[in-house]
Amino acid sequence: MRFRSDPVATQYLSHEPLGPEENIARLVRVVGAAEASGVDWFNFGWAIELRETGEVIGDGRTWNSEEPPAPGKIPADCGSLGYVLHPDHHGRGLGREAAGALVNWLFEERGTQTVFAGVYEPNLPSRRLLAGLGFRQDRHFSASQDTTGKKLPSRRYRLDRPSLPAGPRTGRSAVPRQPAMDMPSAHAQEWT
């Protein structure tokens, strides 16, 4: 509730600040989508919490379907990424660490080939975060194409799964691991 009701935190989300009843309804939908997720079509919510205290400071979402197990708008081997942190925790590298962990999960646990993330154009910190993780701009949408009511131009970013290098003479492949983040103080926990 602390961050989903905050006008600064929700400034670049697809919704305005949520009241308690709206937030509870949202959480019920998120948990229902996670429970309905299957092998091909999924929608998971994640709590982003501080390791030191367990305090929930934000949340993330990984999905390829709005209503699993029904197919989504992108291919089954792709996924989308979303995240939000309370403004008190901006600028500390925690969003980058959490988003990087979710990307890693999509590639390693789900076998995702491409991860997409949408960002409103004025949201420079999020655009820099995605670029720092290796995302590149894939599409641009004008303010008139916005379907959320924010009426802001946006960009879709994409990150393709890294190619697996050939292993030594055996022809085996090694799975690349993402380097540890600079600030090991936040992590994502799946909501179930």
C-alpha positions, 0 to 999 in steps of 0.5 A, a space after each residue: 500500500 505504501 508505494 502503490 498509493 504514492 503519487 510519485 511511485 505511480 507517476 509512470 505506472 499504468 494506474 493512478 495511486 490506489 486506495 486500500 480496496 483497489 490495492 487489495 483487488 489488485 493483489 487478489 488478481 495478481 495472486 489469481 494469475 500466478 495460481 493459474 500460470 502454467 508451463 507456457 503462459 504465466 503471470 507472476 507478482 514479486 515482492 521486492 524486499 530489503 534483505 536486511 529487514 524484510 521490509 517490502 519496498 516495491 514489487 515486480 511482475 513477470 508475465 507473457 499473459 494477462 490471464 493465464 492459462 490463456 495465451 498472451 499477445 507475445 510468443 510463449 517463449 517471451 516474457 515481460 517485466 515490470 517493477 516499482 519501488 517506493 520513492 524512499 528507495 530510489 537512486 540506490 541501485 535496488 531497482 536495478 538489482 531487483 530487475 536484474 534478478 527478475 530478468 535472470 529468473 526469466 532466462 534461467 528458470 522460464 527459458 525465456 528467449 526475449 524479455 520486453 519492458 515498457 517505459 514512459 518516455 519521461 521516466 529517465 531513471 527507468 530507461 537508464 536502468 534498462 539500458 544498464 541491464 543491456 536492454 535496447 529500444 525496440 518500439 516507440 509509441 506516441 502519446 495518442 497510442 497510450 491505452 492507460 490514460 496517462 497520454 504519454 509517449 512510451 518506449 518498448 525495450 527488449 533484451 534477447 537471451 544471451 547466446 550460449 558459448 560452445 564448451 571446451 571440445 566436448 561441444 557442451 554449452 555453458 549457461 552464462 550467469 549474470 554477475 552479482 549486483 553491486 548492492 546485495 541488499 534487495 531481492 525479489 520474492 514470488 507471491 504465491 
